[in-house]
Amino acid sequence: PAYSEMQAVKLLEQHLCTESCFVHYANSSAIRLANIFASHFVRCNRGINGIEGSVSTAVGFAMAVEEPVFLITGDLSFFYDQNALWNENMPKNLHIMLLNNGEGGIFKQVKGFGQNDMAVGKHITSAEGICHQNNVDFLSVHNETELQDSIKRFLNHEVSAVLMEVFTNANTDIAELKRYYSEFKNLKKIN
């Protein structure tokens, strides 16, 4: 895929050593991307179609194990549960990939919601300040080159908890997902 949430998750999944780490996906778009790219056991806060608690769950899990813990989350889910990072004993083995397209992109895929800006939760928020105030290292990604450069640092980070914020365009994210499903549908027809 082109530079998008899809590309970020695909690249992460290609580089993860899942035998020696734990992988959590948040609800909504993130877990749907896991369904496409993850070939390993995935932990997820599915809840009742809610966005709550995924950061808290990953922080708690990282406190209980020594292996690296990776959380892949969307922006609305992350910002809803950002208080989980207030913990004074933040585990160093926590790695958060924040997919930030400036809105709740999943709602653009649901009929009746896509045209309503209130439903998609548009925002201009970044996690950088949240990370600095909570002693979480911060990586910022805005394009494919930065993604390629940052992914290895993100995966091998051991100094403290780390968050890599991947800024994407919501319209590109939706277009790439639609393109994927269209190609998948066409392949199914051929077979």
C-alpha positions in Angstrom: 0.0 0.0 0.0 0.9 3.7 -0.3 1.9 5.6 2.8 -1.0 5.1 5.1 -2.1 3.3 8.3 -2.1 0.2 6.3 1.5 0.6 5.2 2.6 1.3 8.8 0.9 -1.8 10.2 2.2 -4.0 7.4 5.8 -2.7 7.9 5.5 -3.2 11.7 4.2 -6.8 11.3 7.0 -7.6 8.8 9.6 -6.6 11.4 8.1 -7.9 14.6 9.7 -10.8 16.3 6.5 -12.2 17.8 8.2 -15.2 19.5 9.8 -12.7 22.0 7.1 -10.1 22.4 3.4 -9.5 23.0 1.2 -7.6 20.5 -2.0 -5.7 21.5 -4.3 -4.0 19.0 -6.8 -1.4 19.9 -10.4 -1.5 18.6 -11.8 -0.1 15.4 -9.4 0.3 12.4 -6.3 -1.0 14.2 -7.8 -4.5 14.8 -9.1 -4.6 11.3 -5.6 -4.0 10.0 -4.3 -6.8 12.3 -6.8 -9.1 10.6 -5.1 -8.3 7.3 -1.4 -8.4 8.3 -0.9 -10.3 11.6 0.0 -13.9 11.3 0.4 -14.4 15.1 -1.8 -14.4 18.2 -3.2 -10.9 18.8 -4.5 -9.4 22.0 -7.3 -6.9 21.7 -9.7 -4.9 23.8 -12.8 -5.6 21.8 -15.3 -4.5 24.4 -18.7 -3.5 23.2 -17.4 -1.7 20.1 -15.7 0.8 22.3 -12.4 2.6 22.2 -11.8 2.6 25.9 -9.0 0.9 27.9 -6.6 -0.2 25.3 -3.7 1.9 26.5 -4.4 1.0 30.1 -4.5 -2.7 29.2 -1.2 -2.5 27.4 0.5 -0.6 30.2 -0.7 -3.1 32.8 0.4 -6.0 30.6 3.8 -4.5 30.1 4.2 -4.2 33.9 3.5 -7.9 34.3 6.0 -9.2 31.7 9.6 -8.6 30.8 9.3 -9.1 27.1 8.5 -6.1 24.8 4.8 -5.2 24.6 3.5 -3.5 21.4 0.3 -1.6 21.2 -1.1 -0.5 17.9 -3.8 2.0 18.3 -5.8 4.7 16.5 -5.9 8.3 17.6 -9.3 8.4 19.2 -8.7 5.3 21.2 -5.3 6.6 22.3 -6.5 10.1 23.3 -9.5 8.7 25.1 -7.3 6.6 27.4 -4.1 8.8 27.5 -4.3 9.0 31.3 -2.8 5.4 31.4 0.6 7.1 30.8 0.4 9.1 34.1 1.8 6.0 35.8 5.0 6.9 37.7 6.3 3.4 37.1 5.9 3.3 33.4 7.3 0.1 32.1 10.3 0.4 29.8 9.2 -2.5 27.6 6.1 -0.6 26.3 6.0 0.4 22.6 3.0 2.3 21.3 2.4 2.8 17.6 -0.2 5.6 17.3 -2.0 5.8 14.0 -3.1 9.4 13.8 -5.1 10.5 10.8 -6.9 13.3 12.6 -10.2 11.6 12.9 -12.0 8.4 13.7 -11.5 6.9 10.3 -13.6 3.8 11.0 -16.7 5.9 10.9 -16.1 6.8 7.2 -16.6 3.1 6.5 -20.0 2.9 8.2 -23.0 4.0 6.1 -24.6 7.1 7.4 -21.6 8.3 9.4 -19.1 9.2 6.7 -20.5 12.6 5.8 -21.0 13.8 9.4 -17.8 15.5 10.8 -19.2 15.1 14.4 -19.3 11.3 14.0 -15.8 11.0 12.6 -14.3 13.0 15.5 -12.0 15.3 13.6 -9.1 16.8 15.6 -5.6 18.4 15.3 -4.1 16.7 18.4 -0.7 15.1 18.7 0.7 12.9 21.4 4.0 14.7 21.6 3.2 16.8 24.7 1.5 13.9 26.4 4.7 11.8 25.9 7.0 14.6 27.2 4.9 15.2 30.3 4.9 11.4 31.1 8.6 10.6 30.3 7.7 8.5 27.3 10.1 8.8 24.4 8.5 10.2 21.2 9.1 9.5 17.5 7.2 11.4 14.8 6.5 10.0 11.3 5.0 11.9 8.4 6.0 10.0 5.3 7.3 6.6 4.0 11.0 7.6 4.4 10.5 8.6 8.1 8.5 5.4 8.7 11.3 3.2 7.3 13.9 5.2 9.3 11.9 5.1 12.6 10.6 1.6 12.6 13.9 0.0 13.7 14.5 2.5 16.5 10.9 1.9 17.6 11.3 -1.9 17.6 14.6 -1.9 19.4 14.0 0.9 21.9 14.9 -0.2 25.4 15.7 3.1 27.3 12.1 3.9 28.3 8.5 3.5 27.1 8.3 4.8 23.5 5.5 6.1 21.3 5.8 6.4 17.5 3.1 8.6 16.1 2.4 7.9 12.5 0.6 10.8 10.9 -1.5 9.8 7.9 -4.2 11.3 5.7 -7.7 9.9 6.5 -8.8 9.9 2.9 -5.7 8.0 1.8 -6.2 5.5 4.6 -9.8 4.9 3.4 -8.7 4.7 -0.3 -6.0 2.2 0.5 -8.4 0.0 2.5 -11.0 0.1 -0.2 -8.4 -0.7 -2.9 -7.2 -3.7 -0.8 -10.8 -5.1 -0.4 -11.6 -4.4 -4.1 -8.5 -6.4 -5.2 -9.3 -9.1 -2.6 -12.9 -9.3 -4.0 -11.6 -9.6 -7.6 -9.1 -12.4 -6.6 -12.0 -14.3 -5.0 -14.0 -14.0 -8.3 -11.1 -15.4 -10.3 -10.6 -18.4 -8.1 
